[in-house]
């Protein structure tokens, strides 16, 4: 069971990884994640929690540290109506699963969710409603399973 952290449209990478933090180590940088939008987020998010957003999640600059900050804080999965293309790709690069979730408006801050990233089943325990998202294709599931693109490529090279 995981807590839902629900935000709206156009969550910017600058909010996830503020510019002034980009020179900091990841743990310090992540402590500033979303501070302009929700100052409580970085201090209260728990491992396994789910980040839910509306349209255009991760818009803005191409900061790989934006999904890295979410993952470092313990976010297990991001559900959003749509993603900025570079954020979507960067999330997989760092091993953070993301799913297109058209029903994001039906999830509320603090709802208890269970997300099965292998089957694409999203169960809202608070409302007892179940949703289905398209499961990850095998190549992306492999990248997530291996912890991101670099560990995935290393694993493949070792096998050769």
C-alpha positions as a printed Julia matrix, in Angstrom:
160×3 Matrix{Float64}:
   0.0     0.0     0.0
   1.29    3.44   -0.92
   0.17    6.99   -0.38
  -0.81    9.03   -3.43
   0.83   12.41   -3.89
  -1.43   14.16   -6.37
  -0.55   17.27   -8.33
  -1.99   18.94  -11.39
  -0.87   19.67  -14.9
   2.49   20.94  -16.11
   4.7    19.81  -13.25
   7.99   21.34  -14.33
  11.4    19.72  -14.0
  12.51   23.0   -12.41
  10.07   22.3    -9.56
  11.3    18.72   -9.2
  14.98   19.69   -9.33
  15.35   23.45   -8.74
  18.2    25.08  -10.63
  20.04   26.23   -7.53
  20.29   22.6    -6.34
  21.84   21.09   -9.47
  25.38   21.36   -8.06
  24.4    19.55   -4.85
  24.74   15.82   -4.15
  21.56   13.91   -5.03
  20.36   13.47   -1.45
  20.63   17.19   -0.74
  19.16   18.16   -4.12
  16.23   15.77   -3.62
  15.41   17.42   -0.29
  14.36   20.48   -2.33
  12.09   18.51   -4.68
   8.79   20.37   -5.2
   9.62   22.9    -2.47
   8.02   25.76   -4.46
   4.8    23.79   -5.03
   4.56   21.7    -1.86
   7.19   22.38    0.81
   6.12   19.25    2.75
   6.64   16.77   -0.1
  10.35   15.93    0.2
  10.16   15.55    3.98
   6.99   13.47    4.07
   7.06   11.23    1.0
   7.8     7.62    1.98
   9.42    4.75    0.09
   6.83    3.13   -2.15
   4.59    6.2    -2.46
   3.02    7.05   -5.81
   3.28   10.37   -7.63
   0.13   11.24   -9.63
  -0.04   14.15  -12.06
  -2.2    15.51  -14.83
  -1.11   16.55  -18.3
   2.45   17.25  -19.39
   4.24   15.77  -16.37
   7.93   16.7   -16.38
   7.75   19.59  -18.81
  10.64   22.01  -18.96
  14.34   21.41  -19.19
  15.88   18.02  -19.89
  17.03   17.32  -16.33
  17.64   13.65  -15.69
  17.93   14.61  -12.04
  14.19   15.43  -11.95
  13.05   11.78  -12.04
  16.19   10.88  -10.05
  14.97   13.13   -7.22
  11.59   11.39   -7.14
  13.21    7.97   -7.16
  15.74    8.96   -4.49
  12.91   10.12   -2.22
  11.26    6.71   -2.56
   8.57    7.32   -5.19
   7.89    3.87   -6.65
   5.93    4.9    -9.73
   4.59    7.98  -11.51
   1.08    7.96  -12.96
   0.11   10.86  -15.22
  -2.31   11.71  -17.99
   0.65   12.61  -20.23
   4.38   13.18  -20.0
   6.88   15.51  -21.54
   8.83   13.21  -23.83
  12.27   13.8   -22.3
  10.99   13.27  -18.73
   9.35   10.02  -19.81
  12.61    8.74  -21.29
  14.74   10.02  -18.4
  12.5     8.26  -15.89
  13.25    4.91  -17.49
  16.93    5.83  -17.75
  17.09    6.15  -13.96
  14.83    3.16  -13.28
  11.63    4.98  -12.31
   8.51    3.39  -13.83
   6.0     5.8   -15.35
   2.57    5.03  -16.77
   0.03    6.95  -18.8
  -2.99    7.15  -16.49
  -5.99    8.97  -18.01
  -7.97    8.61  -14.76
  -5.52   10.71  -12.71
  -8.37   13.08  -11.76
 -10.04   10.22   -9.88
  -7.12    9.89   -7.45
  -6.92   12.3    -4.52
  -4.06   13.38   -2.3
  -3.52   10.77    0.38
  -5.48    7.96   -1.27
  -4.02    4.53   -0.55
  -2.94    2.82   -3.75
  -1.51   -0.49   -4.83
   0.2    -0.34   -8.22
   1.38   -3.54   -9.86
   3.9    -2.38  -12.44
   4.05   -5.83  -14.07
   0.34   -6.18  -14.79
  -0.62   -2.51  -14.98
  -3.25   -2.87  -12.26
  -3.86    0.23  -10.11
  -6.11   -0.35   -7.12
  -7.32    2.59   -5.06
  -7.98    1.13   -1.62
  -9.59    4.37   -0.46
 -12.35    4.2    -3.09
 -12.11    0.45   -3.79
 -11.81    1.2    -7.49
  -9.46   -0.68   -9.83
  -7.91    0.73  -13.0
  -5.77   -0.81  -15.68
  -2.89    0.87  -17.46
  -0.97   -0.53  -20.38
   1.79   -2.72  -18.9
   5.36   -1.87  -19.78
   6.72   -3.44  -22.94
   9.39   -6.06  -22.19
  12.35   -3.86  -23.14
  11.26   -1.08  -20.73
  10.32   -3.57  -18.01
  13.85   -4.97  -18.3
  15.38   -1.53  -17.86
  13.24   -0.94  -14.74
  14.01   -4.41  -13.37
  17.73   -3.77  -13.74
  17.57   -0.37  -12.01
  17.91    1.92  -15.03
  19.5     2.09  -18.45
  23.17    2.01  -17.41
  22.82   -1.02  -15.09
  20.7    -2.69  -17.79
  23.38   -2.15  -20.46
  26.13   -3.33  -18.12
  24.18   -6.5   -17.45
  23.73   -7.11  -21.16
  27.43   -6.51  -21.88
  28.51   -8.9   -19.14
  26.37  -11.62  -20.74
  28.18  -11.13  -24.05
